[in-house]
């Protein structure tokens, strides 16, 4: 009797090829499409409807059954409310990390079990090992597409019975497979941006939920150089959208160096980027994969944002879920609300939320 795999189908090429590979490997494959967001986009269209049509087309071509499940309420309660609270607090959250922990490998996985799943699979670019009943999250062969960063909060029970079929494939190989098998999503453009915002204007979207409060833009010396539209719209290191074109810096473009939430002031600088650099950060809510290291001080590598090369760090544990992370080389724009994610040569060791960066260079 074939083992049943429920594949999380997004309507994109990655999950389509994941389903194809599992089907070819002899599994009984079932597609499951998840709706997390009901709202229409700026053109009055619900992009989830289009994505579900692509799921139906791909599943039809692969001769596999498919289902849809609506987790909009769970998403609003567990992910979006956190997203808004973080922006309200002047931080820059990463809801995609939370979505994986709270939805895709939470209620989604439980629903898949109700469908009789022996395994659950997704189109993430990463690998997994289940040797000895210990679940390790492995890096993808394609380092430029590796998505372990977004999975750093997954626990051992959540990783149990999970398959990642794209672990050893590069993106161009995935598209080539999709084209060779005539999948409807072969040439579909990759989705970008935050899952529930998509291609829409971020500021307009956020304005629907959080009232913007304008304020001063100042240099670190206190000179007022402009007006910001609301601190939530800006993040450390940001250069675009400051609307300071009429005030060119002597040494190049302006960039954000600090946000003062109490006084509603956005601080900017130009030329010298030293204020953006730090030598350490404090991290909370750390999830270790597979388990917390026995040593109090761990030398490893880390990423402080998704598209960044791994950096040499030393992690000094503080209790079970906090740490001070010291950088071998000063890091630029380490941002509160984002995740510090830890790595060794082959695996993701987990990660936690950046609370603050400190240590002048």
C-alpha positions, 0 to 999 in steps of 0.5 A: 500500500502506497504511503500518502503525502499531502502536498501544500500547493500554493499555485506556484511552480515550486509546490507543483514540482514538489508534487510531481517528484513525490508522485514519480517517487511512488507516493500517493499524492494529495494537493491541499491549497490553503487560504489565509487571506480573504481581501481583494487586491487594489484591482478588486481581484482575489489572487487566491482564486487565480492561484487555486485555479492553477492548483486545480490545473496542475493536480488535474495534469498529475491525476491527483485529488486536491482540497482547499482549507480556509485558515483566515481566522487563524491567520488573523489571530496568530500572525496578522495581529502580531504583525500589526503589534510589531509595527505599532511598536516601531519594529520590523516583523517577519510574518512569513516566519510566523506563518510557517510556525503558526499555520503551515506546520500547525493547523495545516499539518493537522488538517493534512493528517485528517486527510490520512497523510503519512507525510506532509510536503511543501515546495520550500528550498531546504532539506530534512533529516529524520535519522534516529527520530531526530529532525534536522533542518538542512540547507538547500543545495541552491544556497541562493534560494535556501529558505531555512531562514523562514523555517527557523521557528519549527519545533521537533513535533512540527518537523516530524513526517515532513518532506522537502522534495526540492532540497537538491534542485536549483530554481532553473532545474525546477522550472525545466522539470515543470516545462518538460512535464507540461505543468501549467505553472512552469512559467508563472512568475514567483510571488514577491513581498509579504504573503498577504500584501503581495504586489500592493503598495505597502504604505496604502495597505498598512494605512488601512489598519494603523493610523499614520502619525507624521513627524520630523526627520532629523539628522543625528545632530538634531537638524530638521531636514524633512517630515516622515509619514509615520515611523512604521513605514521606515526601517534601518538602512532604508534609502528610498522613499525618504523624500529628501531629494531637495536636500542632497547630502554632501557625501551621497544619499540619505538613509535611516539610522534610528527611530525614536518612537517616544518623540516620533522622530526619524533620524537620518544620515548620509555618507558615513554609515558607521551609525548603522553598524553594531557588534552584538545583538540581544535575541529572544524567543529562541527555538533551537533545532534539534535541541538546545546546545549543551554548551553555554557559548556556541560558535556558529554562523548567523543571518540577520535577514534572509538575503544575507551571507552567513556571518561568523558569530558567538552565541552566549546563552542567557537561560533557555530562550535568550542569548547575546549574539556577538559578531566577528565582523560588525553588521549593518542595519541589524533590525529589531523584530527580524530574526537572527538565524543560526547555522553550522556547515550543513544545517539550520540550528534555529533562531530567535527574534532580534530585540536590540542591536548594540555596540558601536564600531 
